[in-house]
Amino acid sequence: MSTQTLAATLETVVPLTSEHPVARVDLMPPEIHERRRFARAKGWMGLALVLTVAGIGGGYTASAADAGRAQDELAVEQAQTVALQAEAAQYAEIPLLLARIERAETALETAMATDVEWYSYLSQIGQAAPSGVWFSSVSATAVVPGALSGDPLAPQDAVAEVVTTGRALTYTDVATWMDAFDGVSDLDHVLVSDATYDDQSGEDPWVDFTTSTKVAPSAYSDRYSRGEQ
């Protein structure tokens, strides 16, 4: 072959490059492609399902842990409640006891509202008596305030009346005793209701007397009043 012929031959050869793509024909049936696409879709669906189940499992585990902690806390609270109830049962009688004490104190305060420490007044009366006076009796009688209206000069708020009977050497001793009697604290309005001179007994003469006085409300001791404590 000559050089010209070889050159001509080379000129007619068309190189198979990317500038001249070769047409391809897909002869695979469409069912094959559908099965492949379905297989890929099923794979993605399976992965999504696995991820979903994993998420649900993680959430359930966390919820179960929270529920467990809440159950433990509830058990602790219940145990404390039972302990407190058992302790409270030990003191269940205290309110009843306090109520009984309150009733007793109220009853005592009411009953002793007019209490007077008479021993103090008896001591003062004995110390106030002059040397020429002897007592045969000393009595105290409670009165209702305002019940002494028969005596316009008597204190209307008097709560008691004290009466003394005895003997004196003279009428002067009786008068001295009345002044001393009037000086005893919380006593007022001293009167003599009887004074009889006796000189017929064959002995030294004397005077039998009876005196009385009223007791003011200030004589109440108030020692049983809770308001005064």
Sequence and secondary structure as in RCSB ss.txt:
>XXXX:A:sequence
MSTQTLAATLETVVPLTSEHPVARVDLMPPEIHERRRFARAKGWMGLALVLTVAGIGGGYTASAADAGRAQDELA
VEQAQTVALQAEAAQYAEIPLLLARIERAETALETAMATDVEWYSYLSQIGQAAPSGVWFSSVSATAVVPGALSG
DPLAPQDAVAEVVTTGRALTYTDVATWMDAFDGVSDLDHVLVSDATYDDQSGEDPWVDFTTSTKVAPSAYSDRYS
RGEQ
>XXXX:A:secstr
  HHHHHHHHHT     TTS       S HHHHHHHHHHHHHHHHHHHHHHHHHHHHHHHHHHHHHHHHHHHHHH
HHHHHHHHHHHHHHHTTHHHHHHHHHHHHHHHHHHHTTT B HHHHHHHHHHHS TTEEEEEEEEEE  TTTTTT
STTS TT  EEEEEEEEESSHHHHHHHHHHHHTSTTEEEEEEEEEEEE  SSS  EEEEEEEEEE GGGB  TT 
GGG 
